[in-house]
């Protein structure tokens, strides 16, 4: 019981300390490919891992960071939105954001998770 309370407290504090994040759809994105510029505003920390979950799926898919600092995922089949995102920062902060981007996302648009 005590361990459960401690775990819940840690999750609550982590959520309250979450830094603002923004996902901007970059050129080259289409129904099978998604390229994102992710702005994470936490001084002294940066993104280590980013994953996407498609609508109706239980599977998280890893995005890869390219040399330009943008995150990409390429699929053989069309990606199904709205999309959920999960990220882990270099300092271990883990956040999950549901329904951040709609299925009909637009290149050049910035999406922010609801607070």
HELIX and SHEET records of a PDB file:
HELIX    1   1 UNK A    2  UNK A   16  1                                  15    
SHEET    1   A 5 UNK A  64  UNK A  65  0                                        
SHEET    2   A 5 UNK A  71  UNK A  74 -1                                        
SHEET    3   A 5 UNK A  33  UNK A  40 -1                                        
SHEET    4   A 5 UNK A  21  UNK A  25 -1                                        
SHEET    5   A 5 UNK A 110  UNK A 112 -1                                        
SHEET    1   B 4 UNK A  60  UNK A  62  0                                        
SHEET    2   B 4 UNK A  47  UNK A  53 -1                                        
SHEET    3   B 4 UNK A  83  UNK A  89 -1                                        
SHEET    4   B 4 UNK A  94  UNK A 101 -1                                        
END                                                                             
